[in-house]
Amino acid sequence: MIVKDLIQQYLAENKHMQLATVHDGQPWICTVYFVADDEFNLYWTSARERQHSVEITSDSKVAVTVVRDTERKQALQIVGNAYEVSDEGLERAHELYQGKFGAKDYNLEEIKEHKPIGRAYWVFKPSKISLWDEVNFPDEPKQVYTA
């Protein structure tokens, strides 16, 4: 099986990712719902005042983990940069997110207001994806894909 295809499959099948940020040398990790596009960019929505959101605005370097199966040892570990989605990308992010999770109790107009306390869409752009898969690659389970 091709690594790129497995990555797409893992991202399509999962709803949660663990997002790690750092501020002043102190790590922080949280779990968010996400959706992926065809280029492995990951999108989520979160309040601008959440710890991970605040930390992303001061340091865009983050790490993400997506676990497919703990018993069979299948997961993605990804490094890259995260940003608040620009106005030009908001509609696309909103369509992708609602396509996977359905309508939510907030709307795109609320997000476009850019209130300091309010929701935003965020995007994670990977620079390196490590696939750990003991099922498809038993002899060399760590496979690296550079985006």
N, C-alpha and C positions, 0 to 999 in steps of 0.2 A: 504494500500500500504506500502511496506517495505521501510524504510528510505534510505537504501543503493541503492535501485533501483531508487528512486526519485533523489538522488544525481547524479547518472550516467546519468539519463535523462536530468537533468538541465545542466550538463556539456556538453553533446552531442549536445543539442539544441542551445547553446549560443556560440557566437564568441568573445565577449568582457568580460574582467574582470577588476575590479578596483584593483590596486595594491598599498598598502600603505607601505612605508618605513620610517625609522627615522634616523636622523643624528644629534648628539649633542642635543638631546631632541626635535628637530624640525621635525614634521611629514611632509610627502610629499605623494601625491596620484596622480596616473596617470591611464590611460586606455590603455590596450594592447590587441591585438588579442591573443587567446590561444587555445590550444588543450590539451585534457586530455588522460591519459592512463587508464588501467583497475584498477590501484591502487590509482586513484585520484590524481596522480602527474600531475601538470599543466606545460606546456611548452610554451614558447614564444621566439621570437627573438627580440633583441633590440641592439642598438649600445652600445658599452662598455662605451662611454663617456656620455651617458644620466644620468641624476641625479639619477634615481632609480637604474640603473646598478652600478654606483659608490657607492651608499649607501649600496647596497647588498654586495658588496665586503668587506665593513668595518663592517657590521652588518647584518647577514643573517636572523634575525627575521623579518618577514613581515606578513601582513594580506591581505586577498583577499576577494572581494565581487563579486558574480555573481548574477545578477538579472534576474529572469525568467519572472516575470509579476508584474508590479507595481500596477496595478489595483486590482489584486487578491492577492496581498501581498505574493509573492513567491520568495525567494532568499536564497542564501548561504552566510554565513559569515565564513571565514576559517582562522585559524592561523597556522603558521608553519615556515619553513625555506626555503630560496631560495639560489641557487648557480648557477654558470656558469656550463653548462653541460660539463662533462669530455670528453676527446677524445674518450673514449670507448663508450660513449652514444650518440655521435653526429649523427651517421647515423640513429639511431632509432628516435631521436628527429626530424631530418630532414624529415624522412619518415612520421611520424605522422603529422607534421605541413603541409607538402605539400599535404598529403592525405586529409586534411580538407580545405586548402586554395588554392591549386594548386601551380604551379611553380611561383617563384618570380624573381625579377631582381638581385638576388645575388645567389651564389651557395655555396655548402658545402665546396669546396676547399678554398674559400675566408674566411669562418668562421674558418677553420682549421689552418689558418695562425696566428691566435691569435694576430693580430695587436692591439696596444693600442687604435687606432681610427679605429673602424670597428665593424661589426656585431658579435654577439654571440648568442648562444641558452642558455636559462636560464630554470631552473626547480624549481618549488615550491613543496616542500614535506609537505603535511598537517600533523599536529599533532591532530587537533580537528576541526570538521566541524559542524557548527550549521545550521540546515535547518529551515527556517521560511516559513511555509506553512499553511495559513488559510483555504485553500480549502480542503486538505486531512486530516488536523488535527485541525478542528475548535475549539475544546475545549482546546487544548494544542499545539498551532502552533509552538513553538520552540522545535525542536527535535535535540538531540546531538548525533553525531557519532564520536567516537574516532578511528583515523586511527592507 
